[in-house]
Amino acid sequence: MDYKGLIRQMESLKRNSKSFITEDSDPIWQADVDALDEAMDIIADYEKVTEQLSQMIQKYEVEKDPIDRGMGVYQCPDCSCMVNLGHEHCRRCGRRLGWMPKPKARPAGKTGKGKKKARR
């Protein structure tokens, strides 16, 4: 039985338990109704949390290609913030970025701004 079937069964039990509640009935019936309400609330909260988790995984773990604006300028596909080439996540919203093709890393200590050779 999936959780929706479980909720339907609990609602049926709740209706049944409520039908036994009268002025002179055992207080256990009201306690059962209250317990079923709490259990259904817990299951509803669990459903919300799993949906939020799914959204977070989609944003922070599943790669999405940045938008190439040309001339080495890239933007986050979610918030449009400028992102640096090769960064794994957007610094503003946290979106995981995928780079196709993967950018080549520069060798350590090389900035691409070398000294000019003297002319002879």
GITA-V746497 format. One record per residue. SS is DSSP state (helix for helix, strand for strand, loop for the rest). PSI is psi in radians with two decimals (* if undefined). OMEGA is omega in radians with two decimals (999 if undefined). Layout:
# GITA-V746497
ss & psi & omega
SS & PSI & OMEGA
SS & PSI & OMEGA
This chain:
# GITA-V746497
ss & psi & omega
loop & 2.28 & 3.09
loop & 3.04 & -3.05
helix & -0.52 & 3.11
helix & -0.67 & 3.06
helix & -0.65 & 3.09
helix & -0.75 & 3.10
helix & -0.79 & 3.13
helix & -0.73 & 3.12
helix & -0.71 & 3.13
helix & -0.67 & 3.08
helix & -0.69 & 3.09
helix & -0.76 & 3.09
helix & -0.68 & 3.13
helix & -0.81 & 3.11
helix & -0.75 & 3.14
helix & -0.79 & 3.13
helix & -0.69 & 3.11
helix & -0.59 & -3.11
helix & -0.33 & 3.12
loop & -0.14 & -3.10
loop & 2.11 & 3.04
loop & 3.14 & -3.14
loop & -0.59 & -3.09
loop & 0.30 & -3.13
loop & 2.86 & 3.10
loop & 2.35 & -3.13
loop & -0.16 & 3.13
helix & -0.54 & -3.13
helix & -0.73 & 3.10
helix & -0.66 & 3.10
helix & -0.67 & 3.10
helix & -0.75 & 3.11
helix & -0.79 & 3.14
helix & -0.72 & 3.13
helix & -0.70 & 3.11
helix & -0.68 & 3.07
helix & -0.81 & 3.14
helix & -0.77 & 3.14
helix & -0.72 & 3.12
helix & -0.61 & 3.07
helix & -0.71 & 3.13
helix & -0.75 & -3.14
helix & -0.70 & 3.11
helix & -0.71 & 3.10
helix & -0.72 & 3.12
helix & -0.73 & 3.12
helix & -0.74 & 3.13
helix & -0.72 & -3.12
helix & -0.72 & 3.14
helix & -0.61 & 3.09
helix & -0.76 & 3.10
helix & -0.72 & 3.11
helix & -0.74 & 3.12
helix & -0.72 & 3.12
helix & -0.69 & 3.13
helix & -0.72 & 3.10
helix & -0.74 & 3.14
helix & -0.69 & -3.08
helix & -0.79 & -2.98
helix & -0.24 & -3.09
loop & -0.46 & -3.12
loop & 2.15 & -3.09
loop & 2.51 & 3.04
strand & 2.30 & -3.09
strand & 2.36 & 3.05
loop & 2.81 & 3.13
strand & 2.16 & 3.14
strand & 1.97 & 3.13
strand & 0.05 & 3.12
strand & 2.77 & 3.11
loop & 0.60 & 3.08
loop & 0.26 & 3.13
strand & 2.21 & -3.14
strand & 2.57 & 3.12
strand & 2.63 & 3.05
loop & 2.37 & -3.14
loop & -0.27 & -3.13
loop & -0.82 & -3.03
loop & -0.05 & 3.12
loop & 0.22 & 3.06
loop & 2.53 & 3.07
strand & 2.40 & 3.10
strand & 2.62 & -3.14
loop & 2.49 & 3.13
loop & 2.21 & 3.06
loop & -0.20 & 3.12
loop & 2.48 & -3.09
loop & -0.50 & -3.10
strand & 2.65 & 3.03
loop & 2.37 & -3.11
loop & -0.32 & -3.11
loop & -0.93 & -3.02
loop & -0.20 & 3.10
loop & 0.03 & -3.14
loop & 2.30 & 3.06
strand & 2.29 & -3.07
strand & 2.45 & 3.06
strand & 2.36 & -3.12
loop & 2.02 & 3.12
loop & 2.04 & -0.18
loop & 2.87 & -3.14
loop & 2.36 & 3.12
loop & 2.56 & 3.12
loop & 2.33 & 3.12
loop & 2.50 & 3.06
loop & 2.55 & 3.08
loop & 2.57 & -3.12
loop & 2.39 & 3.09
loop & -0.10 & -3.14
loop & 2.18 & 3.14
loop & -0.14 & -3.11
loop & 0.01 & -3.14
loop & 1.30 & -3.10
loop & 2.91 & 3.10
loop & 2.54 & 3.08
loop & 2.51 & 3.08
loop & 2.50 & 3.12
loop & 2.45 & 3.11
loop & 2.58 & 3.08
loop & * & 999
